[in-house]
Amino acid sequence: MSPYIDHLVVCPGDSIHVELDFADLGKVVYSGKGAKNNENLNDFFVRYYLKDWPGFSEWELDSEGEPVLRKYKHADAFVDAIKQKLESHLARLNEFIQDTQPSPELIALCRKEIEADYYSELIQGLLGYKDFLGENVSARFQVKDAEPLFSEDCMSGNLFELSSNIATWLFSSLDRKEVLRLANDYAAQGDFLKQATKNDMLRQMLITHLYNQLLEANEVDRFEDCFANFNENVTYPLLKLSTRDRYVLKKAWQENPRALSEAILNADKPRDGQAIVMKENEGLKLLRSVIAQEEKKVVYVTIGATWCPASRQELPFQQSLAADEKGKPLRVVNFWLDSGADDLDSIALGIENYHLTDAQRAGLDPILHLGRGIPFYILIDKEGVIVDFGEYLRPSIPETRTKIEAYLGQ
């Protein structure tokens, strides 16, 4: 329902009841002790803070109305632009405060939202200049600058994203030799992150991010091996319990992937005993048809776009995979989110290509959470069961090739 109830704020002792009018999704009614804070917070996000931050690159329309990619030529120009936008957002916050007279707690939360978003966008933009233009940006962000945002008294949701970006920033500062040394030593990676900050909450969030990456990549066994280190370093209940819940879910899926696979593939069908008529999901309909085209083959699906640099970077590895496994029961499939992919060389190398319609993409988005990023990958075994999926399952990663070959051998 974004942006209408994309955010809720709760304080100790609050009760909160939210009603949506499905005839008018802009109409939200709050009641309970937390009602006033949430009415004001909703107002802040809908009318005052629209999160329009400059990035490393942005799409804009040229004189003929065609989309073109605009870039600030150097990091210093980008930094100046994003600082100006920060001041603009803070000025809008002051307008919100004058107009609404929110509680001191809510003012602190809104300010933290803006500043956390600022640092996340700053880091992502700077890494673009470092990775693509080779600029030295190390002095343009210091971890200590963002440390005051991390405290137990007020926990904003986007601090999780910020801590993830800070971790990426820290690891990007390492030379290749050090990266290789730390590659599979999660205890050593944790020590490296701990030494980067004196803020206890940020330290715990960095460690939590590190181990959640294992769960995100469905590396349940490796997480279990590292659990003692995680348990020792993370004591804040919100972080510990959310990670535990993710572990329980991933463990259950690992032990019975068919159950989750069927839930995903049949999300548009009524459950047993339900006498409701559901509209067929166009995205799932396509995915089911691709799986059903030929039985007893492993299917490796990539969801990407020609305008996505990461999708293009992975194409040579995908082509190599298809060539190396030629003659084996493997189908390599592309789902393209745009319609301009006909010129790609992959079409000539035995890789199946499908261009998603708006309805197909809209159908897959909420189920596979494509909004988190592309390229996105789905691995289906010979029985038509989704056995792995996520952003990490890239063909350039050796572990992906190992997983595919294991399912080919079954």
Summary of the structure (lengths in Angstrom):
residues: 410
radius of gyration: 23.3
end to end distance: 43.0
largest distance: 69.0
contacts: 1147
relative contact order: 0.06
helix: 55%
strand: 12%
